[in-house]
Amino acid sequence: MDLLLGGLNYQIEHHLFPSMPRPNLRRAQPLVVQFFAERGIRYTETGLLTSYRLVLSHLSGVATEAARTR
């Protein structure tokens, strides 16, 4: 999945550590998950198809709102 998504499955880690080489983002993930849990911050993981559905739903809502304000 890492190869297919090109690292997009580690967005949080990428934004926390932008200069970290992509292959190392996987190794950083457990540390980030633990850090978030200790602070009560939600860390959401989802499958590929669900992630596409969420993104498309969000973009649809944005487009609807933009069309309403024209």
N, CA, C and O atoms as a GROMACS GRO file, in nm:
protein
  280
    1MET      N    1   0.083  -0.119   0.000
    1MET     CA    2   0.000   0.000   0.000
    1MET      C    3   0.088   0.125   0.000
    1MET      O    4   0.051   0.226  -0.061
    2ASP      N    5   0.202   0.120   0.067
    2ASP     CA    6   0.291   0.236   0.071
    2ASP      C    7   0.332   0.279  -0.070
    2ASP      O    8   0.332   0.397  -0.103
    3LEU      N    9   0.368   0.181  -0.152
    3LEU     CA   10   0.412   0.211  -0.287
    3LEU      C   11   0.297   0.268  -0.370
    3LEU      O   12   0.315   0.365  -0.444
    4LEU      N   13   0.179   0.208  -0.358
    4LEU     CA   14   0.062   0.252  -0.434
    4LEU      C   15   0.022   0.395  -0.398
    4LEU      O   16  -0.012   0.473  -0.487
    5LEU      N   17   0.026   0.429  -0.270
    5LEU     CA   18  -0.017   0.561  -0.226
    5LEU      C   19   0.096   0.664  -0.224
    5LEU      O   20   0.072   0.782  -0.202
    6GLY      N   21   0.216   0.621  -0.247
    6GLY     CA   22   0.328   0.714  -0.253
    6GLY      C   23   0.355   0.789  -0.124
    6GLY      O   24   0.407   0.901  -0.127
    7GLY      N   25   0.319   0.730  -0.011
    7GLY     CA   26   0.342   0.796   0.118
    7GLY      C   27   0.224   0.878   0.166
    7GLY      O   28   0.229   0.931   0.277
    8LEU      N   29   0.118   0.890   0.087
    8LEU     CA   30   0.002   0.967   0.130
    8LEU      C   31  -0.069   0.904   0.250
    8LEU      O   32  -0.148   0.970   0.317
    9ASN      N   33  -0.041   0.778   0.275
    9ASN     CA   34  -0.098   0.712   0.391
    9ASN      C   35  -0.026   0.751   0.520
    9ASN      O   36  -0.061   0.703   0.628
   10TYR      N   37   0.072   0.838   0.511
   10TYR     CA   38   0.144   0.889   0.628
   10TYR      C   39   0.144   1.041   0.628
   10TYR      O   40   0.247   1.104   0.652
   11GLN      N   41   0.028   1.102   0.600
   11GLN     CA   42   0.019   1.247   0.589
   11GLN      C   43   0.058   1.317   0.719
   11GLN      O   44   0.132   1.416   0.717
   12ILE      N   45   0.009   1.267   0.830
   12ILE     CA   46   0.038   1.332   0.959
   12ILE      C   47   0.188   1.329   0.985
   12ILE      O   48   0.249   1.431   1.020
   13GLU      N   49   0.246   1.212   0.968
   13GLU     CA   50   0.391   1.199   0.991
   13GLU      C   51   0.469   1.288   0.895
   13GLU      O   52   0.568   1.350   0.935
   14HIS      N   53   0.427   1.295   0.772
   14HIS     CA   54   0.495   1.380   0.674
   14HIS      C   55   0.491   1.527   0.715
   14HIS      O   56   0.591   1.598   0.701
   15HIS      N   57   0.377   1.573   0.765
   15HIS     CA   58   0.366   1.713   0.804
   15HIS      C   59   0.440   1.743   0.935
   15HIS      O   60   0.485   1.855   0.956
   16LEU      N   61   0.452   1.644   1.020
   16LEU     CA   62   0.530   1.663   1.143
   16LEU      C   63   0.680   1.660   1.115
   16LEU      O   64   0.757   1.731   1.179
   17PHE      N   65   0.720   1.576   1.020
   17PHE     CA   66   0.861   1.557   0.986
   17PHE      C   67   0.880   1.569   0.836
   17PHE      O   68   0.907   1.469   0.770
   18PRO      N   69   0.868   1.690   0.779
   18PRO     CA   70   0.870   1.706   0.633
   18PRO      C   71   1.000   1.666   0.566
   18PRO      O   72   1.000   1.631   0.447
   19SER      N   73   1.110   1.669   0.637
   19SER     CA   74   1.238   1.633   0.574
   19SER      C   75   1.274   1.485   0.594
   19SER      O   76   1.378   1.440   0.547
   20MET      N   77   1.189   1.412   0.665
   20MET     CA   78   1.218   1.270   0.689
   20MET      C   79   1.199   1.192   0.558
   20MET      O   80   1.098   1.212   0.490
   21PRO      N   81   1.292   1.107   0.524
   21PRO     CA   82   1.275   1.024   0.403
   21PRO      C   83   1.147   0.940   0.412
   21PRO      O   84   1.114   0.885   0.517
   22ARG      N   85   1.078   0.931   0.301
   22ARG     CA   86   0.948   0.863   0.297
   22ARG      C   87   0.951   0.722   0.357
   22ARG      O   88   0.859   0.688   0.430
   23PRO      N   89   1.053   0.640   0.329
   23PRO     CA   90   1.052   0.505   0.387
   23PRO      C   91   1.052   0.503   0.541
   23PRO      O   92   1.011   0.404   0.601
   24ASN      N   93   1.098   0.610   0.602
   24ASN     CA   94   1.104   0.614   0.748
   24ASN      C   95   0.973   0.658   0.813
   24ASN      O   96   0.957   0.645   0.934
   25LEU      N   97   0.880   0.711   0.734
   25LEU     CA   98   0.753   0.756   0.791
   25LEU      C   99   0.679   0.641   0.856
   25LEU      O  100   0.613   0.660   0.959
   26ARG      N  101   0.688   0.522   0.798
   26ARG     CA  102   0.623   0.405   0.856
   26ARG      C  103   0.676   0.377   0.996
   26ARG      O  104   0.600   0.340   1.086
   27ARG      N  105   0.805   0.395   1.014
   27ARG     CA  106   0.866   0.369   1.145
   27ARG      C  107   0.829   0.475   1.246
   27ARG      O  108   0.828   0.448   1.366
   28ALA      N  109   0.799   0.596   1.200
   28ALA     CA  110   0.761   0.704   1.290
   28ALA      C  111   0.616   0.694   1.336
   28ALA      O  112   0.580   0.748   1.440
   29GLN      N  113   0.533   0.625   1.258
   29GLN     CA  114   0.390   0.621   1.286
   29GLN      C  115   0.355   0.572   1.428
   29GLN      O  116   0.275   0.638   1.495
   30PRO      N  117   0.410   0.462   1.476
   30PRO     CA  118   0.374   0.419   1.613
   30PRO      C  119   0.407   0.524   1.719
   30PRO      O  120   0.334   0.539   1.817
   31LEU      N  121   0.515   0.596   1.700
   31LEU     CA  122   0.551   0.702   1.795
   31LEU      C  123   0.450   0.815   1.792
   31LEU      O  124   0.413   0.869   1.897
   32VAL      N  125   0.404   0.850   1.673
   32VAL     CA  126   0.306   0.957   1.659
   32VAL      C  127   0.172   0.914   1.718
   32VAL      O  128   0.108   0.991   1.789
   33VAL      N  129   0.131   0.791   1.691
   33VAL     CA  130   0.006   0.739   1.746
   33VAL      C  131   0.010   0.742   1.898
   33VAL      O  132  -0.087   0.784   1.962
   34GLN      N  133   0.119   0.698   1.956
   34GLN     CA  134   0.134   0.698   2.102
   34GLN      C  135   0.132   0.841   2.156
   34GLN      O  136   0.066   0.868   2.256
   35PHE      N  137   0.203   0.931   2.092
   35PHE     CA  138   0.208   1.072   2.133
   35PHE      C  139   0.067   1.131   2.134
   35PHE      O  140   0.028   1.197   2.230
   36PHE      N  141  -0.008   1.107   2.027
   36PHE     CA  142  -0.145   1.159   2.018
   36PHE      C  143  -0.232   1.100   2.128
   36PHE      O  144  -0.308   1.172   2.192
   37ALA      N  145  -0.223   0.968   2.150
   37ALA     CA  146  -0.306   0.901   2.250
   37ALA      C  147  -0.281   0.957   2.390
   37ALA      O  148  -0.375   0.977   2.467
   38GLU      N  149  -0.155   0.982   2.421
   38GLU     CA  150  -0.120   1.036   2.553
   38GLU      C  151  -0.178   1.175   2.575
   38GLU      O  152  -0.195   1.218   2.689
   39ARG      N  153  -0.209   1.246   2.468
   39ARG     CA  154  -0.260   1.382   2.478
   39ARG      C  155  -0.408   1.394   2.441
   39ARG      O  156  -0.463   1.503   2.436
   40GLY      N  157  -0.470   1.280   2.416
   40GLY     CA  158  -0.613   1.280   2.385
   40GLY      C  159  -0.645   1.336   2.247
   40GLY      O  160  -0.755   1.387   2.225
   41ILE      N  161  -0.550   1.326   2.155
   41ILE     CA  162  -0.570   1.376   2.018
   41ILE      C  163  -0.610   1.257   1.932
   41ILE      O  164  -0.545   1.152   1.934
   42ARG      N  165  -0.716   1.274   1.855
   42ARG     CA  166  -0.764   1.166   1.770
   42ARG      C  167  -0.670   1.145   1.651
   42ARG      O  168  -0.632   1.240   1.583
   43TYR      N  169  -0.633   1.022   1.628
   43TYR     CA  170  -0.552   0.982   1.512
   43TYR      C  171  -0.640   0.887   1.433
   43TYR      O  172  -0.665   0.774   1.476
   44THR      N  173  -0.685   0.930   1.317
   44THR     CA  174  -0.779   0.851   1.239
   44THR      C  175  -0.708   0.774   1.129
   44THR      O  176  -0.630   0.830   1.053
   45GLU      N  177  -0.737   0.645   1.122
   45GLU     CA  178  -0.688   0.561   1.014
   45GLU      C  179  -0.810   0.499   0.946
   45GLU      O  180  -0.908   0.464   1.012
   46THR      N  181  -0.802   0.485   0.816
   46THR     CA  182  -0.913   0.426   0.741
   46THR      C  183  -0.859   0.354   0.619
   46THR      O  184  -0.743   0.370   0.582
   47GLY      N  185  -0.943   0.275   0.559
   47GLY     CA  186  -0.903   0.202   0.440
   47GLY      C  187  -0.901   0.292   0.316
   47GLY      O  188  -0.948   0.406   0.320
   48LEU      N  189  -0.848   0.238   0.209
   48LEU     CA  190  -0.832   0.314   0.086
   48LEU      C  191  -0.966   0.363   0.031
   48LEU      O  192  -0.982   0.482   0.003
   49LEU      N  193  -1.063   0.273   0.016
   49LEU     CA  194  -1.192   0.312  -0.042
   49LEU      C  195  -1.267   0.410   0.047
   49LEU      O  196  -1.329   0.504  -0.002
   50THR      N  197  -1.262   0.389   0.178
   50THR     CA  198  -1.327   0.482   0.269
   50THR      C  199  -1.262   0.619   0.262
   50THR      O  200  -1.331   0.721   0.269
   51SER      N  201  -1.130   0.624   0.249
   51SER     CA  202  -1.062   0.753   0.241
   51SER      C  203  -1.104   0.828   0.115
   51SER      O  204  -1.123   0.950   0.120
   52TYR      N  205  -1.118   0.756   0.002
   52TYR     CA  206  -1.165   0.821  -0.121
   52TYR      C  207  -1.307   0.874  -0.102
   52TYR      O  208  -1.339   0.984  -0.147
   53ARG      N  209  -1.393   0.794  -0.037
   53ARG     CA  210  -1.531   0.837  -0.014
   53ARG      C  211  -1.536   0.962   0.072
   53ARG      O  212  -1.613   1.054   0.044
   54LEU      N  213  -1.455   0.967   0.177
   54LEU     CA  214  -1.452   1.084   0.265
   54LEU      C  215  -1.404   1.209   0.190
   54LEU      O  216  -1.462   1.316   0.205
   55VAL      N  217  -1.300   1.194   0.110
   55VAL     CA  218  -1.247   1.308   0.034
   55VAL      C  219  -1.350   1.358  -0.066
   55VAL      O  220  -1.375   1.478  -0.076
   56LEU      N  221  -1.410   1.266  -0.142
   56LEU     CA  222  -1.509   1.306  -0.242
   56LEU      C  223  -1.631   1.371  -0.178
   56LEU      O  224  -1.688   1.465  -0.233
   57SER      N  225  -1.671   1.321  -0.063
   57SER     CA  226  -1.784   1.379   0.009
   57SER      C  227  -1.751   1.522   0.053
   57SER      O  228  -1.833   1.613   0.041
   58HIS      N  229  -1.631   1.540   0.104
   58HIS     CA  230  -1.587   1.673   0.148
   58HIS      C  231  -1.581   1.770   0.030
   58HIS      O  232  -1.630   1.883   0.039
   59LEU      N  233  -1.522   1.726  -0.080
   59LEU     CA  234  -1.512   1.812  -0.199
   59LEU      C  235  -1.650   1.847  -0.254
   59LEU      O  236  -1.672   1.958  -0.301
   60SER      N  237  -1.741   1.753  -0.248
   60SER     CA  238  -1.878   1.779  -0.293
   60SER      C  239  -1.942   1.888  -0.206
   60SER      O  240  -2.009   1.977  -0.257
   61GLY      N  241  -1.921   1.879  -0.076
   61GLY     CA  242  -1.975   1.980   0.015
   61GLY      C  243  -1.916   2.118  -0.011
   61GLY      O  244  -1.986   2.218  -0.007
   62VAL      N  245  -1.787   2.122  -0.037
   62VAL     CA  246  -1.720   2.250  -0.067
   62VAL      C  247  -1.775   2.308  -0.197
   62VAL      O  248  -1.802   2.428  -0.206
   63ALA      N  249  -1.791   2.222  -0.298
   63ALA     CA  250  -1.844   2.269  -0.427
   63ALA      C  251  -1.987   2.321  -0.411
   63ALA      O  252  -2.023   2.423  -0.471
   64THR      N  253  -2.068   2.252  -0.333
   64THR     CA  254  -2.206   2.295  -0.310
   64THR      C  255  -2.208   2.431  -0.242
   64THR      O  256  -2.285   2.519  -0.280
   65GLU      N  257  -2.124   2.447  -0.142
   65GLU     CA  258  -2.118   2.575  -0.070
   65GLU      C  259  -2.067   2.687  -0.161
   65GLU      O  260  -2.118   2.799  -0.156
   66ALA      N  261  -1.968   2.659  -0.245
   66ALA     CA  262  -1.916   2.760  -0.338
   66ALA      C  263  -2.022   2.800  -0.438
   66ALA      O  264  -2.035   2.918  -0.470
   67ALA      N  265  -2.099   2.704  -0.487
   67ALA     CA  266  -2.204   2.735  -0.585
   67ALA      C  267  -2.315   2.818  -0.519
   67ALA      O  268  -2.374   2.904  -0.584
   68ARG      N  269  -2.342   2.794  -0.392
   68ARG     CA  270  -2.446   2.868  -0.321
   68ARG      C  271  -2.407   3.014  -0.298
   68ARG      O  272  -2.494   3.102  -0.294
   69THR      N  273  -2.278   3.040  -0.284
   69THR     CA  274  -2.233   3.177  -0.252
   69THR      C  275  -2.206   3.260  -0.377
   69THR      O  276  -2.170   3.377  -0.365
   70ARG      N  277  -2.221   3.202  -0.496
   70ARG     CA  278  -2.196   3.277  -0.620
   70ARG      C  279  -2.301   3.377  -0.645
   70ARG      O  280  -2.295   3.448  -0.745
   0.00000   0.00000   0.00000
